[in-house]
Amino acid sequence: MQNAALKEMGRDGVYVAFNVAPADLPRAVEGLRALGVRGANCTIPHKEALVGLVDELSEEAELIGAVNTLVFRDGKVRGENTDGRGFLAALREAGVEPEGQRAVVLGAGGAARAVVVALAQCGAEVAISNRTESRASELAREVNTRLGGERVSVAPGEAAALGPLVARANLLVNTTSVGMAPQVDAMPPVPAEALHPGLFVYDLIYNPLQTLLLRTARSRGARGTHGAGMLAHQGALALEHWTGVRGPARLMEQVILRTLGAEATV
Ligand code: ATR
């Protein structure tokens, strides 16, 4: 999607993938700097470690506690995070304004951090439900402390106990890996009978595009969509950091959908 975007933007650039072992991360960053590259993205398991390896950190990356985008400029490397804003852009594109939502976020890992911070910054009420409840409490406490206030709370980690909260929510976000290929028959811990027509389900998973959670939500009258929009938007925002111009998110999402081969929205 990045190469299609660079072509569309008329940029003489190329985006390539490297597999970097954790122990090699500091040397990889220095290598990129020495080579004079404009920027890089990074993903699991490097996002948190990069916080300590950059010269400057954006406010967003600091809040989330993770870096997904590196920008090399004037000999310095800056760490940015475009996941939270990418998530919000995808949500808005799906017709959901995050402001004032009553949201339940499933999961408390790296992806959840960006989503929880983004939603809380928009003034949404956020309840985090995680299999390991201590991780949910830790994330809620940290985000509340950093943003001030009590917008983020902890929800039960067990599906059965989560029902009443989901029944009252209007946004459910799955940030867990449950339902991702190859475990396509798995459903994250949420009771199917709590999914209702007033609920919008955002599943960060994009492989497969139609997870069991999304299919179940649809069968219960809820609306929802998959994570291809967030993937495209975080990439379009990264391109903006590198070139000064936002990448063509729609085209980038089309490339993802063509690659994964299915329809867009539930
Ligand atoms: P990421 O950075 O992609 O968010 P992660 O930090 O490994 O990845 O987090 C994965 C999330 O999915 C966690 O919230 C994890 O729950 P735990 O904190 O209890 O490990 C959740 N998860 C993964 N597999 C799960 C499963 N089978 N059932 C419930 N939750 C699961």
Boltz pocket constraint, residues with backbone or C-beta under 6 A from the ligand:
constraints:
  - pocket:
      binder: B
      contacts: [[A, 44], [A, 106], [A, 107], [A, 108], [A, 109], [A, 110], [A, 111], [A, 112], [A, 130], [A, 131], [A, 132], [A, 135], [A, 175], [A, 176], [A, 177], [A, 178], [A, 188], [A, 189]]
      max_distance: 6.0
